[in-house]
Amino acid sequence: MTTISSLAFSKIEPNSIVSLGGGSNVFNLVKEIATHPEYNLNLYSPSELTIIKCKELGLQVKPIQEVDEIDIAFDGCDSVNYQLNALKSKGGIHYFEKLAAQKSGQYILLLPKKRIVPTLSNKIQLCSEVAFDSRIQILNLCKKMNLKAEIRLDQAISDYAYTKNGNLLIDVYSQDWKNISDIDQILCSQNGVLSTSYFKNLVTSLITMQDDNAIEIKKGDLK
């Protein structure tokens, strides 16, 4: 049986620059990488949690901001459609994850097959990282577009959830995401919006499970 992590590892060349995002499948890949020190990889990550987990396994990993070009990047996602456009919303670090995607020659998502859908799941929000002073403007804009929008709260304390950049996260919900590209474009054009969790034309392939074996799905494979 081929696993997601083993197939992902097979795509890594020795001495290459690799970005490791978040999620259980990526962490399984981290454990695989830790058993192959002879590959002499240069590792980076957009996730502080992944950096901590890597260090626990003896791997040296630097923040994604410290590298200009990446050979191959691996990440998870919440939902991805047949065109390989993805929503990466729940973790709230999409600004840094998008940096990794844009810097990478290959940006590969590792995920369960149930998250691969014809149209992005409306159960997954479109998350925007927004400057504090722009929050009311964005909430009002979403209301005008008949979208539900709410500022994400911190799960540990009674306050808003703030990003590493010091901004708020505004979660936007729609009855469906058929027009997500247009909605995303409008949001991104607003003053104070740093980034959104919609990854359009950034994913090069998916690795998932089918019939007890890992497979790679590339753009154009899904109809």
N, C-alpha and C positions, 0 to 999 in steps of 0.2 A: 504493500500500500504506500502510495506517495502522499505525503502530507503537504499542507500549504507552505509550511516553513521550509521543508526540504526542497520543494520546487523553487521557492523564492531564493533560497541560498544558491541554487544551481545557476542562477542568473548573475551572480556576483563574480567579478574577475579579481584575482589577486592584485593588491596594491591600489585598489580603486577607492574613490571617495563615495561614501554611502551615507544616506540620511535615513534615520529610523524614526517614524512617527509614533503614534500611540495605538493602543488596543491589544487584545490578548494574542492575536495572530502575529503581530509585530514582536511582542515579547517572546513568543516561541522562536521567532527568527533570531532574536538577540541571543537566546540560549544556544542556538545552533552556531552562531558566529563565535561565541565564547569558546567553543570546542575546537576552533580552527585558528589559533594564533599565527600559524604559518602564512595566512593570507595577508597579513600586514595591512589591514584596512584602516583608512582614515574615516572615523565615524563622527557624525553630527546628528543633532536632533532638534526639532521644534518644541519638544515636550520636556519640561523639567522632570516629570515623573519618569519618563523613559531614561533620561540621563542618570537619575538616581538608581534605577534598577540595573542599568548597565554597569555602573560603578560597583554595585554589590557583587557583580559577576567578574570584576576585575578588568572591565573594559573602560578605556578612556574615551569619553564622548564630549564634544564641544557644542556650544549653542549654534543654531543654524545661521545666526547673524554673522558668524566669524568665517564664513566660506562664501566664495563668489560663484563657483561652479561645482556641480555634483554629478557624478557619473550615473548613479541610480538611487532612487528614493522609494521607500516602502511606507505605506500608511494604511489606516483603516478608514471606514466611512459608515455613515448611517443609512444612506440610500444612494443607489446609482442607477441610471437608466440605460437603455440599450445603446444610446449614443456615447456612453461613458462619461456623461456629465453627472457630477456628484454633489450631494449635500453632506457637509462635515460640520455639524452644528452643535452637538451635545457637549463636546469638550471645551468649547469656547476659546480655542487657541488657533482658529483658522487663519488669522493674520500670519502667524509664523509658519503654519503648515503650507499656506499658499506661497510663501517665500521659498520653501523647499521645493514645491512643485515647479515653480517658475525657473529655478536654478538648475533643475535636473534634466539630464538627457533622457532618462526614463523615469516615469512616475507611476508606480504600480500599487494598486489597492489590494489588500489581503482581506477577504471578507466571506461570511456565510452566503450561500447561494440565494437564500430567501431575501436578501437585501438588493438583489439585482432585479429590477422591475422595468416594464415598458415605460411607465411614467413615474417620476419621483413620488414617493409616498407623502401624502398630505398629513401623515402623522408626525413627520419630521419637519421642524420649523426651519425657516430661513433666518439665520442669525446675523445681525449686523453689529460690528464694533463701532460705537458712537461716542463722540466727545460729550461730556456731561452737559455742556451748555446747548447742545443741539438736540437733546432728548425730546423736548416738547415738540419741536419742529418735525421730527421723524415720526413720533406717535400720531400727530395730527395728519401728516401726509398719508400714513397707512390707513387711518380712519377714512380719509377721502377716497382711497382706493378699495374700500370695503374689505380691508384686511384686519385681522385681529393682531394687535401688537402689545407686548408687555415687556417691561424692563426685568431682566433676570435678577433674582434675589440670591444672596449668598446662603448656602445651605448650612453654614456653621454659625453665623452670627446674624442678628437682625439688621441687615443692611443690604444695599445693592451689591451684586457681584462685580468686582472691578478686575479688568484685565491687567496683564503685566505692563501694558502701556499706560495704565491709569484711566482707561475708558470704561464705559458701560457696555453691556450686551443687551440688545433689544431683539427679542424673539418674535418673528412674524409668522402668522399662520394663514393659510388660504384653504378654501374648499377643495381646490386641486392646484397642481403646479404646472398646468399646461402652458401657462404664460410666464413661467418663472424667469426666463431670460429677460423679458421686458421689465418685469418688476425689479429684478436685480439691477438692471441698467439704470432705472430711475433712482433707486436707493443709492447706488454708488455715485451718482451725479450730485448728491446733496452735500452741502457744506457740513463737515463734522463727521461724515461716515468714512472710517478708515478702511474697512474691508468687510466683505460678507462671506458667508460659509458656502456659497454656490461656486463650485469649481467647474467652469466651462472650458472645454477644449484643453484641459491640462493632463487628464489621465491618459496614459498610453496603453495600459492593459490592466486586467483583473486576474487575480489568482483565487480560485474558489474550489470547493469540493464537488465532485460528481461521481456517483457510483463508487464511493470509497476511495477515489483517487483525486489528487489535485490536478486541475487543468488551468491553462492560461487562456483568457479570452481577450482578443484584441479588437480594436475599433473596426466595425464592419462585420464581425462574426455573428452579431445578434440581429435578428430581423423581427 
